[in-house]
Amino acid sequence: GAGVSQSPSNKVTEKGKDVELRCDPISGHTALYWYRQSLGQGLEFLIYFQGNSAPDKSGLPSDRFSAERTGGSVSTLTIQRTQQEDSAVYLCASTGRLTTYEQYFGPGTRLTVT
Amino acid sequence: QKEVEQDPGPLSVPEGAIVSLNCTYSNSAFQYFMWYRQYSRKGPELLMYTYSSGNKEDGRFTAQVDKSSKYISLFIRDSQPSDSATYLCAMSVDTGRRALTFGSGTRLQVQP
């Protein structure tokens, strides 16, 4: 079946602009994660959604970052007033409620802030 | 100090060699241990997961977890050029959000 999809695959934006990144999880997966992969930093957790529960936002690096998940499916990560240090690959992963250790990743969105 | 340490490599081996990749960790609460493979400009692909200590084998891949030493390994037998990628170890606790904590990745190059 279809895997996790993300769009856009690449995004170049000017410093100070807002960006929206989209994630379509695997159908039927209730849990959705956002991670960020930076050079020299590896993959770091940003935010977690599980079904209709309140999201776990403990990994968001600043209040410029926010995310929502509509209808328990598609998720959007928004970065406001982008900074150069926001340049990274943003990865989305989804998994079933009882198998959260088996996280399946999308191809990522490569964000470059100029 | 990072919770998960992984030698970044690069590791270069000839085709057919046995490859050993390793991670150490400091959080004794980790219970799930995963290995992901990531090709250039692609998302990580789950290879194997292990719960708690022990070994798990899947084809040419064997994962080992030694919780007493806080040390995990991935062995690749009969390595192929197509195995050339970055290998990421990842771990999670067994409760809560179970977000993955990743190592920095080891870049592997298998020479034909």
Backbone of each chain as ProteinMPNN parsed JSONL, in Angstrom:
{"seq_chain_A": "GAGVSQSPSNKVTEKGKDVELRCDPISGHTALYWYRQSLGQGLEFLIYFQGNSAPDKSGLPSDRFSAERTGGSVSTLTIQRTQQEDSAVYLCASTGRLTTYEQYFGPGTRLTVT", "coords_chain_A": {"N_chain_A": [[0.815, -1.193, 0.0], [0.222, 2.408, -0.077], [2.791, 4.515, 1.144], [4.007, 6.792, 3.687], [3.504, 10.103, 2.769], [4.944, 13.252, 1.861], [4.832, 16.776, 1.435], [5.924, 20.061, 0.374], [8.628, 18.483, -1.52], [10.956, 19.86, -1.548], [11.765, 23.066, -0.25], [12.436, 26.384, -0.574], [12.922, 29.313, 1.139], [12.668, 32.751, 2.131], [14.34, 34.334, 4.839], [12.322, 35.074, 7.625], [9.878, 34.626, 6.449], [6.79, 32.697, 6.493], [6.263, 29.153, 6.561], [4.609, 26.174, 5.407], [4.425, 22.756, 5.961], [3.516, 19.583, 4.756], [2.046, 16.46, 5.709], [1.032, 13.235, 4.834], [-0.158, 10.531, 6.389], [0.225, 6.89, 6.626], [-2.635, 5.11, 5.685], [-5.007, 4.465, 8.182], [-3.186, 4.482, 10.243], [-2.81, 5.645, 13.491], [-1.082, 7.134, 15.004], [1.164, 9.864, 14.715], [4.216, 11.392, 13.977], [6.475, 14.147, 14.008], [9.743, 14.863, 12.989], [13.002, 16.395, 12.992], [15.794, 16.666, 10.913], [18.971, 17.614, 11.075], [22.149, 18.74, 9.83], [24.817, 17.391, 11.576], [23.27, 17.245, 13.844], [21.622, 15.116, 13.822], [18.587, 13.163, 13.96], [15.833, 14.685, 15.48], [13.138, 14.688, 17.765], [10.023, 16.359, 17.319], [7.107, 16.738, 17.544], [4.134, 14.972, 18.551], [1.272, 13.173, 17.622], [-1.593, 11.414, 18.646], [-4.273, 9.749, 17.726], [-7.263, 11.306, 18.708], [-6.288, 12.622, 20.844], [-4.761, 15.247, 22.837], [-1.965, 16.866, 21.348], [1.504, 16.004, 21.859], [3.735, 18.369, 22.403], [6.29, 18.699, 23.206], [8.808, 18.635, 22.022], [9.1, 20.776, 20.301], [11.082, 23.426, 19.129], [10.749, 26.184, 19.469], [8.286, 28.821, 19.96], [7.632, 29.549, 17.456], [7.111, 27.414, 15.976], [4.504, 25.235, 15.049], [1.904, 22.769, 14.906], [-0.714, 20.924, 13.368], [-3.316, 18.462, 13.194], [-5.629, 17.29, 11.085], [-8.797, 15.791, 11.196], [-7.754, 13.442, 12.176], [-5.891, 12.515, 10.385], [-4.234, 13.851, 7.925], [-1.427, 15.97, 8.488], [-0.12, 19.193, 9.293], [2.794, 21.035, 9.525], [3.796, 24.073, 10.719], [5.989, 26.757, 10.332], [6.731, 29.792, 11.589], [7.955, 33.037, 10.717], [10.566, 32.318, 9.65], [13.922, 31.272, 10.364], [17.479, 31.113, 9.655], [18.598, 28.993, 10.991], [16.568, 27.182, 10.983], [16.781, 25.682, 8.754], [16.739, 22.507, 7.442], [15.99, 18.973, 7.155], [12.704, 18.008, 7.289], [10.963, 15.478, 8.725], [8.306, 13.164, 8.616], [6.556, 10.672, 10.41], [4.557, 7.724, 10.689], [2.469, 5.453, 12.567], [0.844, 2.5, 13.909], [-1.512, 2.44, 16.671], [-0.845, 0.556, 18.643], [1.677, -0.19, 17.976], [3.844, 1.58, 18.231], [6.567, 1.583, 18.13], [7.279, 0.809, 15.644], [7.901, 2.817, 13.436], [7.127, 4.458, 10.471], [8.621, 6.228, 7.976], [8.224, 9.198, 6.004], [9.458, 10.705, 2.908], [10.474, 13.152, 3.523], [10.774, 16.772, 3.84], [12.865, 19.066, 2.466], [14.02, 21.902, 3.815], [15.177, 25.074, 3.107], [16.404, 28.012, 4.318], [16.989, 31.199, 3.296]], "CA_chain_A": [[0.0, 0.0, 0.0], [0.936, 3.676, -0.123], [3.522, 4.853, 2.349], [3.846, 8.168, 4.158], [3.91, 11.08, 1.764], [5.174, 14.599, 2.373], [4.975, 17.81, 0.4], [6.696, 19.795, -0.84], [9.855, 17.732, -1.255], [11.954, 20.902, -1.302], [11.196, 24.393, -0.064], [13.401, 27.449, -0.312], [12.182, 30.487, 1.583], [13.493, 33.837, 2.669], [14.273, 34.541, 6.284], [11.201, 35.878, 8.069], [8.63, 34.138, 5.866], [6.159, 31.523, 7.098], [6.166, 27.992, 5.676], [3.765, 25.065, 5.823], [4.856, 21.461, 5.465], [2.365, 18.684, 4.864], [2.31, 15.022, 5.856], [-0.087, 12.303, 4.698], [0.319, 9.271, 6.968], [-0.316, 5.646, 6.095], [-4.05, 4.969, 6.018], [-5.28, 3.629, 9.347], [-2.249, 4.75, 11.324], [-3.372, 6.652, 14.385], [-0.017, 7.955, 15.596], [1.947, 10.618, 13.745], [5.339, 12.101, 14.586], [7.35, 15.009, 13.21], [11.136, 14.929, 13.412], [13.838, 17.285, 12.196], [17.13, 16.116, 10.715], [19.911, 18.676, 10.731], [23.547, 18.32, 9.753], [25.493, 17.448, 12.856], [22.339, 17.1, 14.973], [20.857, 13.886, 13.735], [17.123, 13.296, 13.975], [15.299, 15.064, 16.782], [11.681, 14.673, 17.873], [9.38, 17.663, 17.409], [5.736, 16.718, 18.042], [3.491, 13.662, 18.453], [-0.183, 13.12, 17.644], [-2.152, 10.071, 18.786], [-5.727, 9.795, 17.608], [-7.885, 12.591, 19.011], [-5.707, 13.164, 22.07], [-3.973, 16.467, 22.699], [-0.62, 16.528, 20.886], [2.675, 16.194, 22.719], [4.523, 19.374, 21.703], [7.455, 18.955, 24.047], [10.031, 18.724, 21.237], [9.135, 21.965, 19.45], [12.208, 24.238, 19.607], [10.343, 27.544, 19.847], [6.855, 29.046, 19.707], [7.428, 29.817, 16.023], [6.724, 26.131, 15.392], [3.215, 24.695, 15.479], [1.431, 21.704, 14.026], [-2.07, 20.45, 13.59], [-3.679, 17.259, 12.472], [-7.054, 17.404, 10.796], [-9.534, 14.546, 10.979], [-6.962, 12.286, 12.564], [-5.114, 12.013, 9.261], [-3.216, 14.766, 7.409], [-0.855, 16.906, 9.451], [0.629, 20.329, 8.757], [3.763, 21.68, 10.415], [3.965, 25.474, 10.316], [7.085, 27.501, 10.942], [6.531, 31.224, 11.355], [9.146, 33.917, 10.78], [11.673, 31.368, 9.546], [15.303, 31.685, 10.596], [18.417, 30.255, 8.922], [18.828, 27.752, 11.75], [15.466, 26.266, 10.729], [17.123, 24.875, 7.586], [16.874, 21.105, 7.841], [14.996, 18.088, 6.545], [11.613, 17.737, 8.218], [10.471, 14.132, 8.448], [7.072, 12.748, 9.26], [6.455, 9.222, 10.549], [3.277, 7.286, 11.246], [2.481, 4.104, 13.103], [-0.396, 2.113, 14.539], [-1.582, 2.806, 18.102], [-0.214, -0.451, 19.499], [3.007, -0.536, 17.447], [4.507, 2.879, 18.053], [7.992, 1.404, 17.898], [7.467, 0.59, 14.21], [7.561, 4.083, 12.809], [7.401, 4.466, 9.045], [8.934, 7.607, 7.635], [8.084, 9.746, 4.673], [10.729, 11.09, 2.274], [10.97, 14.401, 4.101], [10.781, 18.063, 3.142], [14.146, 19.762, 2.675], [13.755, 23.336, 3.949], [16.337, 25.954, 3.08], [16.05, 29.402, 4.616], [18.085, 32.051, 2.779]], "C_chain_A": [[0.853, 1.249, 0.0], [1.614, 3.933, 1.209], [3.19, 6.26, 2.801], [4.303, 9.117, 3.053], [4.033, 12.46, 2.406], [5.296, 15.563, 1.206], [5.188, 19.163, 1.043], [7.937, 18.974, -0.517], [11.002, 18.691, -0.954], [11.249, 22.238, -1.156], [12.335, 25.358, 0.241], [12.603, 28.69, 0.034], [13.145, 31.531, 2.111], [13.306, 33.941, 4.174], [13.105, 35.469, 6.624], [9.857, 35.447, 7.497], [8.102, 32.953, 6.653], [6.138, 30.393, 6.076], [5.242, 26.951, 6.287], [4.243, 23.792, 5.155], [3.75, 20.457, 5.742], [2.812, 17.228, 4.955], [1.009, 14.242, 5.716], [0.373, 10.957, 5.241], [-0.257, 8.058, 6.244], [-1.757, 5.499, 6.582], [-4.232, 4.014, 7.194], [-4.311, 3.826, 10.501], [-2.772, 5.896, 12.19], [-2.32, 7.586, 14.964], [0.808, 8.609, 14.497], [3.005, 11.435, 14.482], [5.956, 13.039, 13.544], [8.736, 15.0, 13.858], [11.855, 15.926, 12.511], [15.228, 16.662, 12.119], [18.044, 17.223, 10.216], [21.31, 18.099, 10.64], [24.188, 18.467, 11.123], [24.592, 17.272, 14.066], [21.587, 15.783, 14.936], [19.368, 14.181, 13.705], [16.653, 13.647, 15.373], [13.777, 15.148, 16.71], [11.131, 16.089, 18.003], [8.017, 17.573, 18.086], [5.11, 15.364, 17.738], [1.981, 13.829, 18.543], [-0.602, 11.656, 17.798], [-3.666, 10.209, 18.786], [-6.26, 11.196, 17.84], [-7.339, 13.222, 20.282], [-4.945, 14.458, 21.781], [-2.554, 16.11, 22.284], [0.43, 16.757, 21.958], [3.635, 17.109, 21.959], [5.887, 19.613, 22.351], [8.763, 19.103, 23.27], [10.142, 19.964, 20.373], [10.182, 22.94, 19.983], [11.841, 25.66, 19.988], [8.862, 27.714, 19.516], [6.598, 29.475, 18.27], [6.948, 28.537, 15.305], [5.354, 25.711, 15.946], [2.818, 23.609, 14.496], [0.001, 21.386, 14.364], [-2.293, 19.194, 12.768], [-5.186, 17.276, 12.302], [-7.662, 16.036, 10.537], [-8.743, 13.303, 11.311], [-6.096, 11.741, 11.453], [-4.003, 12.992, 8.894], [-2.732, 15.716, 8.493], [-0.09, 18.005, 8.72], [1.533, 20.885, 9.845], [3.996, 23.083, 9.883], [5.126, 26.084, 11.069], [6.89, 28.965, 10.586], [7.853, 31.959, 11.458], [10.425, 33.074, 10.736], [13.032, 32.034, 9.747], [16.232, 30.717, 9.875], [18.662, 28.95, 9.673], [17.677, 26.758, 11.618], [15.744, 25.383, 9.517], [17.452, 23.456, 8.012], [15.942, 20.284, 6.954], [13.962, 17.763, 7.619], [10.942, 16.433, 7.807], [9.212, 13.85, 9.251], [7.075, 11.221, 9.331], [5.081, 8.871, 11.096], [3.391, 5.835, 11.69], [1.113, 3.79, 13.69], [-0.345, 2.396, 16.037], [-0.799, 1.837, 18.979], [1.205, -0.804, 19.056], [3.827, 0.714, 17.236], [6.01, 2.763, 17.897], [8.287, 1.174, 16.421], [7.033, 1.845, 13.467], [8.033, 4.078, 11.35], [7.497, 5.917, 8.588], [8.575, 7.95, 6.198], [9.437, 10.176, 4.134], [11.298, 12.402, 2.804], [10.754, 15.611, 3.214], [12.091, 18.748, 3.494], [13.875, 21.256, 2.663], [15.074, 24.091, 3.975], [15.867, 27.383, 3.29], [17.229, 30.285, 4.225], [18.072, 33.443, 3.404]], "O_chain_A": [[2.079, 1.164, 0.07], [1.078, 3.607, 2.268], [2.209, 6.851, 2.351], [5.376, 8.938, 2.477], [3.326, 12.788, 3.358], [5.794, 15.214, 0.135], [4.692, 19.406, 2.143], [8.262, 18.79, 0.656], [11.91, 18.363, -0.191], [10.266, 22.515, -1.842], [13.095, 25.168, 1.19], [11.7, 29.076, -0.708], [14.278, 31.231, 2.485], [12.228, 33.664, 4.7], [12.921, 36.511, 5.995], [8.81, 35.853, 8.0], [8.842, 32.289, 7.378], [6.012, 30.633, 4.875], [5.105, 26.854, 7.506], [4.442, 23.748, 3.942], [3.129, 20.466, 6.805], [3.813, 16.825, 4.362], [0.017, 14.538, 6.382], [1.21, 10.301, 4.621], [-1.112, 8.186, 5.368], [-2.053, 5.736, 7.753], [-3.689, 2.909, 7.207], [-4.581, 3.387, 11.619], [-3.126, 6.965, 11.692], [-2.634, 8.705, 15.368], [1.111, 7.987, 13.478], [2.715, 12.086, 15.485], [5.951, 12.745, 12.349], [8.885, 15.11, 15.075], [11.388, 16.257, 11.421], [15.77, 16.193, 13.119], [17.91, 17.705, 9.091], [21.626, 17.099, 11.285], [24.115, 19.524, 11.751], [25.079, 17.161, 15.191], [20.978, 15.386, 15.93], [18.949, 15.311, 13.455], [17.026, 12.987, 16.343], [13.21, 15.616, 15.723], [11.701, 16.921, 18.71], [7.781, 18.247, 19.089], [5.503, 14.689, 16.786], [1.472, 14.53, 19.418], [-0.036, 10.77, 17.158], [-4.256, 10.723, 19.736], [-5.777, 12.159, 17.246], [-7.859, 14.235, 20.749], [-4.543, 14.728, 20.649], [-1.985, 15.152, 22.808], [0.265, 17.594, 22.846], [4.27, 16.687, 20.992], [6.55, 20.611, 22.071], [9.734, 19.641, 23.804], [11.187, 20.188, 19.762], [10.175, 23.252, 21.174], [12.561, 26.287, 20.765], [8.26, 26.856, 18.872], [5.452, 29.738, 17.904], [6.449, 28.589, 14.181], [5.089, 25.819, 17.143], [3.342, 23.543, 13.384], [-0.442, 21.556, 15.5], [-1.583, 18.904, 11.805], [-5.928, 17.276, 13.285], [-7.129, 15.231, 9.773], [-9.026, 12.225, 10.787], [-5.606, 10.616, 11.554], [-2.932, 12.959, 9.501], [-3.515, 16.203, 9.309], [0.507, 17.774, 7.668], [1.083, 21.169, 10.954], [4.355, 23.256, 8.718], [5.236, 25.948, 12.287], [6.886, 29.33, 9.41], [8.753, 31.553, 12.193], [11.247, 33.111, 11.651], [13.256, 33.181, 9.361], [15.817, 29.613, 9.52], [18.906, 27.914, 9.054], [17.782, 25.623, 12.082], [15.008, 24.425, 9.277], [18.335, 23.232, 8.841], [15.211, 20.821, 6.121], [14.3, 17.304, 8.71], [10.424, 16.301, 6.698], [9.083, 14.249, 10.409], [7.546, 10.557, 8.408], [4.505, 9.63, 11.876], [4.274, 5.095, 11.258], [0.314, 4.693, 13.94], [0.732, 2.572, 16.605], [-0.162, 2.249, 19.948], [1.864, -1.627, 19.691], [4.439, 0.892, 16.183], [6.669, 3.748, 17.564], [9.429, 1.329, 15.99], [5.924, 1.914, 12.937], [9.178, 3.741, 11.048], [6.583, 6.716, 8.788], [8.618, 7.104, 5.305], [10.453, 10.034, 4.815], [12.461, 12.725, 2.564], [10.576, 15.493, 2.002], [12.391, 18.981, 4.665], [13.538, 21.82, 1.622], [15.969, 23.784, 4.763], [15.039, 27.898, 2.538], [18.33, 30.138, 4.756], [18.92, 34.274, 3.08]]}, "seq_chain_B": "QKEVEQDPGPLSVPEGAIVSLNCTYSNSAFQYFMWYRQYSRKGPELLMYTYSSGNKEDGRFTAQVDKSSKYISLFIRDSQPSDSATYLCAMSVDTGRRALTFGSGTRLQVQP", "coords_chain_B": {"N_chain_B": [[26.459, 15.324, 26.997], [25.322, 13.018, 24.54], [22.285, 11.052, 24.501], [22.311, 8.774, 22.957], [24.96, 7.281, 21.371], [26.828, 7.082, 18.392], [29.143, 5.916, 16.104], [30.143, 7.977, 13.501], [31.463, 7.118, 11.208], [33.044, 7.533, 7.96], [32.468, 4.061, 7.079], [34.161, 1.768, 5.255], [33.976, -1.083, 3.315], [34.857, -4.191, 1.641], [32.9, -5.802, -0.903], [30.892, -8.517, 0.195], [31.93, -8.707, 2.714], [31.599, -9.001, 6.323], [29.724, -6.765, 8.162], [29.843, -4.702, 10.988], [27.913, -2.73, 13.016], [27.443, -0.296, 15.531], [25.952, 0.968, 18.581], [25.92, 2.916, 21.538], [24.238, 3.645, 24.624], [22.721, 5.743, 27.144], [20.393, 5.887, 28.648], [18.679, 3.923, 30.757], [16.033, 3.265, 30.625], [15.222, 2.759, 28.082], [13.574, 0.481, 25.949], [12.81, -0.463, 23.484], [14.533, -1.124, 20.52], [15.783, -0.026, 17.533], [16.813, -0.358, 14.124], [17.498, 1.66, 11.412], [17.746, 2.259, 7.897], [19.095, 4.622, 5.754], [19.03, 6.024, 2.678], [20.705, 8.35, 0.52], [19.15, 11.479, 0.551], [16.639, 10.42, 1.091], [13.9, 9.187, 3.135], [14.281, 7.655, 6.412], [14.366, 4.084, 6.58], [12.783, 1.438, 8.124], [14.582, -1.247, 9.35], [14.903, -3.317, 11.309], [13.562, -4.241, 14.517], [14.005, -4.651, 18.026], [12.893, -5.926, 21.081], [13.762, -5.222, 24.331], [16.476, -7.155, 25.723], [18.588, -9.326, 23.705], [18.794, -11.304, 20.664], [18.057, -10.868, 17.183], [17.222, -12.089, 14.021], [17.154, -11.46, 10.526], [17.169, -12.482, 7.485], [20.046, -11.397, 5.945], [20.679, -9.79, 7.998], [21.411, -9.189, 11.43], [20.389, -8.292, 14.594], [21.528, -7.23, 17.744], [21.088, -6.851, 21.227], [22.382, -5.696, 24.198], [21.482, -5.061, 27.172], [22.634, -4.857, 29.672], [25.118, -3.815, 29.217], [24.417, -1.605, 27.872], [24.448, -1.455, 25.023], [24.158, -1.825, 21.581], [24.01, -3.712, 18.528], [24.308, -4.088, 14.983], [24.602, -6.511, 12.583], [25.702, -7.161, 9.334], [25.661, -9.57, 6.997], [27.545, -10.937, 4.21], [27.844, -8.51, 2.679], [26.56, -6.119, 0.33], [26.955, -3.914, -2.519], [24.587, -2.474, -2.706], [23.909, -2.14, -0.087], [25.11, 0.112, 0.74], [24.779, 2.971, 2.52], [23.417, 5.196, 5.025], [23.285, 4.148, 8.332], [21.091, 4.15, 10.964], [20.732, 3.963, 14.405], [18.042, 3.623, 16.709], [15.99, 4.343, 19.552], [13.497, 3.694, 22.055], [11.396, 4.358, 24.906], [9.025, 2.324, 26.755], [6.639, 3.463, 27.278], [4.194, 6.166, 27.22], [4.696, 8.683, 24.741], [6.552, 7.438, 23.189], [8.484, 8.426, 21.445], [11.178, 8.353, 19.139], [14.623, 8.152, 19.945], [17.473, 8.999, 18.34], [20.635, 7.749, 17.12], [23.492, 9.369, 15.639], [24.034, 8.265, 13.211], [25.744, 5.988, 11.015], [27.802, 6.093, 8.266], [27.964, 3.866, 5.638], [29.948, 2.304, 3.213], [30.012, 0.012, 0.684], [32.287, -1.568, -1.183], [32.433, -2.598, -4.564]], "CA_chain_B": [[26.623, 14.015, 26.355], [24.095, 12.563, 23.904], [21.719, 9.832, 25.061], [22.69, 7.68, 22.071], [26.21, 7.587, 20.67], [27.049, 6.21, 17.243], [30.307, 6.347, 15.328], [29.639, 8.445, 12.202], [32.181, 6.561, 10.071], [32.488, 6.457, 7.146], [32.986, 2.721, 7.151], [34.294, 1.243, 3.903], [34.285, -2.513, 3.334], [34.701, -4.818, 0.321], [31.696, -6.616, -1.087], [30.971, -9.838, 0.793], [32.42, -8.628, 4.09], [30.642, -8.873, 7.423], [29.754, -5.409, 8.696], [29.36, -4.553, 12.366], [27.555, -1.352, 13.359], [27.185, -0.3, 16.964], [25.518, 2.163, 19.305], [25.822, 2.847, 22.992], [23.223, 4.573, 25.114], [22.841, 6.002, 28.579], [19.088, 5.826, 29.313], [18.34, 2.533, 31.04], [14.596, 3.073, 30.413], [14.963, 2.336, 26.696], [13.162, -0.91, 25.857], [12.733, -0.819, 22.066], [15.768, -0.774, 19.83], [15.513, -0.134, 16.113], [17.816, 0.026, 13.129], [16.966, 2.227, 10.186], [18.684, 2.506, 6.804], [18.711, 5.841, 5.056], [19.756, 6.36, 1.469], [20.866, 9.792, 0.354], [17.952, 12.251, 0.203], [15.435, 9.619, 1.305], [13.549, 9.027, 4.537], [14.774, 6.413, 7.032], [13.587, 2.866, 6.328], [12.942, 0.528, 9.244], [15.153, -2.563, 9.031], [14.599, -4.299, 12.345], [13.419, -3.762, 15.88], [14.165, -5.655, 19.072], [12.363, -5.506, 22.385], [14.615, -5.594, 25.454], [17.74, -7.768, 25.333], [18.514, -10.522, 22.877], [19.181, -11.268, 19.252], [16.998, -11.057, 16.188], [17.819, -12.277, 12.709], [16.249, -11.305, 9.385], [17.979, -12.593, 6.286], [21.475, -11.117, 6.14], [20.816, -8.836, 9.099], [21.234, -9.659, 12.798], [20.445, -7.229, 15.595], [21.821, -7.705, 19.104], [20.93, -5.855, 22.281], [22.922, -6.064, 25.499], [21.033, -3.973, 28.053], [23.545, -4.73, 30.818], [26.217, -2.959, 28.77], [23.816, -0.483, 27.133], [25.192, -1.574, 23.77], [23.43, -2.567, 20.571], [24.785, -3.946, 17.31], [23.686, -4.62, 13.77], [25.557, -7.201, 11.728], [25.265, -7.401, 7.961], [26.491, -10.614, 6.376], [27.606, -10.908, 2.749], [27.437, -7.148, 2.331], [26.397, -5.815, -1.084], [27.021, -2.473, -2.808], [23.281, -1.855, -2.444], [23.815, -1.853, 1.354], [25.759, 1.408, 0.984], [23.759, 3.89, 3.031], [23.647, 5.574, 6.418], [22.52, 3.297, 9.248], [20.728, 4.881, 12.175], [20.091, 3.247, 15.498], [17.014, 4.428, 17.369], [15.511, 3.678, 20.758], [12.394, 4.363, 22.725], [10.882, 3.752, 26.124], [7.837, 1.506, 26.498], [5.447, 4.173, 27.746], [4.062, 7.532, 26.736], [4.66, 8.963, 23.316], [7.477, 6.505, 22.526], [9.262, 9.078, 20.402], [12.465, 7.709, 18.95], [15.873, 8.881, 20.136], [18.342, 8.456, 17.311], [22.051, 8.011, 16.993], [23.787, 10.307, 14.545], [24.143, 7.522, 11.968], [27.042, 5.548, 10.497], [27.776, 5.983, 6.805], [28.598, 2.625, 5.177], [30.224, 2.185, 1.785], [30.438, -1.335, 0.309], [32.995, -1.446, -2.466], [32.277, -3.807, -5.401]], "C_chain_B": [[25.282, 13.565, 25.783], [23.62, 11.275, 24.556], [22.127, 8.61, 24.265], [23.92, 8.098, 21.286], [26.422, 6.564, 19.56], [28.214, 6.774, 16.449], [29.835, 6.753, 13.932], [30.303, 7.811, 10.99], [32.857, 7.665, 9.279], [33.211, 5.138, 7.335], [32.99, 2.159, 5.733], [34.738, -0.205, 3.97], [34.177, -3.064, 1.924], [33.417, -5.641, 0.283], [31.91, -8.006, -0.511], [31.438, -9.836, 2.235], [31.26, -8.648, 5.08], [30.828, -7.483, 8.031], [29.186, -5.418, 10.105], [29.14, -3.072, 12.652], [27.082, -1.329, 14.805], [26.676, 1.042, 17.472], [25.615, 1.887, 20.799], [24.814, 3.882, 23.448], [23.34, 4.708, 26.618], [21.528, 5.84, 29.338], [18.651, 4.381, 29.522], [16.844, 2.239, 30.845], [14.272, 2.653, 28.982], [14.646, 0.848, 26.672], [13.076, -1.395, 24.411], [13.968, -0.283, 21.364], [15.581, -1.063, 18.346], [16.765, 0.191, 15.305], [17.091, 0.493, 11.877], [18.112, 2.369, 9.175], [18.186, 3.736, 6.057], [19.632, 6.064, 3.859], [19.748, 7.873, 1.305], [19.567, 10.434, -0.134], [16.657, 11.445, 0.238], [15.124, 9.599, 2.791], [14.126, 7.737, 5.096], [13.801, 5.262, 6.803], [13.853, 1.89, 7.468], [13.458, -0.822, 8.773], [14.695, -3.623, 10.036], [14.32, -3.59, 13.656], [13.548, -4.942, 16.832], [13.585, -5.087, 20.352], [13.252, -6.085, 23.476], [15.884, -6.274, 24.937], [17.516, -8.954, 24.406], [18.952, -10.275, 21.451], [17.954, -11.43, 18.374], [17.655, -11.128, 14.826], [16.76, -12.117, 11.631], [17.111, -11.311, 8.13], [19.455, -12.375, 6.583], [21.73, -10.227, 7.34], [20.56, -9.508, 10.447], [21.38, -8.467, 13.734], [20.677, -7.857, 16.96], [21.659, -6.548, 20.071], [21.489, -6.428, 23.57], [22.584, -4.922, 26.452], [21.973, -3.79, 29.237], [24.711, -3.814, 30.486], [25.723, -1.699, 28.079], [24.492, -0.363, 25.757], [24.337, -2.363, 22.802], [24.259, -2.655, 19.303], [23.874, -4.387, 16.18], [24.798, -5.243, 12.948], [24.924, -7.415, 10.354], [26.214, -8.427, 7.366], [26.468, -10.453, 4.863], [27.172, -9.532, 2.223], [27.49, -6.92, 0.817], [26.553, -4.313, -1.315], [25.7, -1.753, -2.532], [23.051, -1.58, -0.954], [24.448, -0.507, 1.699], [24.7, 2.449, 1.316], [24.225, 4.366, 4.408], [22.73, 4.742, 7.299], [22.342, 4.038, 10.573], [20.194, 3.914, 13.208], [19.092, 4.197, 16.148], [16.462, 3.635, 18.543], [14.321, 4.428, 21.312], [12.063, 3.639, 24.021], [9.578, 3.056, 25.793], [6.551, 2.185, 26.937], [5.372, 5.534, 27.069], [4.123, 7.617, 25.229], [5.586, 8.053, 22.517], [8.171, 7.148, 21.337], [10.63, 8.417, 20.334], [13.604, 8.669, 19.252], [16.896, 8.212, 19.234], [19.811, 8.677, 17.607], [22.277, 8.897, 15.788], [23.95, 9.615, 13.201], [25.574, 7.177, 11.599], [26.921, 5.396, 8.992], [28.595, 4.772, 6.376], [28.756, 2.672, 3.672], [30.729, 0.777, 1.524], [31.014, -1.257, -1.092], [32.831, -2.716, -3.285], [33.624, -4.42, -5.755]], "O_chain_B": [[24.242, 13.699, 26.428], [24.415, 10.502, 25.091], [22.275, 7.524, 24.826], [23.926, 9.134, 20.62], [26.229, 5.363, 19.747], [28.26, 7.97, 16.158], [29.191, 5.958, 13.247], [29.8, 7.93, 9.872], [33.224, 8.678, 9.876], [34.388, 5.091, 7.694], [31.945, 2.084, 5.087], [35.746, -0.527, 4.599], [33.486, -2.482, 1.087], [32.924, -6.108, 1.31], [32.967, -8.608, -0.696], [31.352, -10.859, 2.914], [30.113, -8.36, 4.738], [31.941, -7.08, 8.368], [28.174, -6.063, 10.376], [30.062, -2.263, 12.543], [26.394, -2.248, 15.25], [26.928, 2.093, 16.884], [25.414, 0.761, 21.253], [24.561, 4.869, 22.758], [23.977, 3.89, 27.282], [21.545, 5.672, 30.557], [18.292, 3.695, 28.566], [16.436, 1.079, 30.896], [13.148, 2.233, 28.705], [15.347, 0.046, 27.288], [13.245, -2.583, 24.137], [14.391, 0.852, 21.584], [15.265, -2.185, 17.95], [17.648, 0.921, 15.756], [16.201, -0.18, 11.357], [19.27, 2.57, 9.54], [16.996, 3.864, 5.77], [20.838, 6.263, 4.004], [18.91, 8.577, 1.867], [18.966, 9.983, -1.109], [15.705, 11.741, -0.483], [15.969, 9.949, 3.614], [14.43, 6.817, 4.337], [12.583, 5.439, 6.828], [15.003, 1.554, 7.749], [12.858, -1.464, 7.911], [14.173, -4.674, 9.665], [14.785, -2.473, 13.88], [13.237, -6.081, 16.482], [13.768, -3.91, 20.664], [13.466, -7.296, 23.535], [16.32, -5.991, 23.821], [16.421, -9.511, 24.327], [19.413, -9.192, 21.089], [16.957, -12.039, 18.762], [18.537, -10.33, 14.508], [15.624, -12.568, 11.783], [17.701, -10.298, 7.755], [20.042, -13.097, 7.389], [22.882, -9.939, 7.665], [19.622, -10.292, 10.595], [22.364, -7.73, 13.676], [20.092, -8.889, 17.288], [22.04, -5.415, 19.778], [21.111, -7.523, 23.984], [23.314, -3.933, 26.529], [22.097, -2.681, 29.757], [25.234, -3.12, 31.359], [26.517, -0.822, 27.738], [25.027, 0.684, 25.392], [23.84, -3.438, 23.138], [25.098, -1.797, 19.03], [22.816, -4.977, 16.398], [25.805, -4.6, 12.651], [23.76, -7.799, 10.241], [27.415, -8.187, 7.245], [25.519, -9.913, 4.296], [26.244, -9.426, 1.422], [28.351, -7.46, 0.122], [26.309, -3.521, -0.404], [25.688, -0.576, -2.172], [22.111, -0.872, -0.592], [24.331, -0.04, 2.832], [23.838, 2.765, 0.496], [25.292, 3.98, 4.885], [21.531, 4.644, 7.037], [23.303, 4.483, 11.201], [19.295, 3.126, 12.914], [19.273, 5.415, 16.139], [16.466, 2.404, 18.529], [14.15, 5.625, 21.081], [12.403, 2.471, 24.208], [9.073, 3.178, 24.677], [5.493, 1.557, 26.967], [6.324, 5.996, 26.44], [3.654, 6.722, 24.526], [5.426, 7.912, 21.305], [8.418, 6.486, 20.329], [11.171, 7.977, 21.348], [13.567, 9.839, 18.872], [17.155, 7.014, 19.347], [20.193, 9.653, 18.254], [21.359, 9.146, 15.007], [24.0, 10.276, 12.164], [26.498, 7.956, 11.832], [26.059, 4.671, 8.495], [29.775, 4.662, 6.707], [27.829, 3.031, 2.945], [31.756, 0.376, 2.072], [30.322, -0.924, -2.054], [33.061, -3.81, -2.768], [33.677, -5.436, -6.449]]}, "name": "protein", "num_of_chains": 2, "seq": "GAGVSQSPSNKVTEKGKDVELRCDPISGHTALYWYRQSLGQGLEFLIYFQGNSAPDKSGLPSDRFSAERTGGSVSTLTIQRTQQEDSAVYLCASTGRLTTYEQYFGPGTRLTVTQKEVEQDPGPLSVPEGAIVSLNCTYSNSAFQYFMWYRQYSRKGPELLMYTYSSGNKEDGRFTAQVDKSSKYISLFIRDSQPSDSATYLCAMSVDTGRRALTFGSGTRLQVQP"}
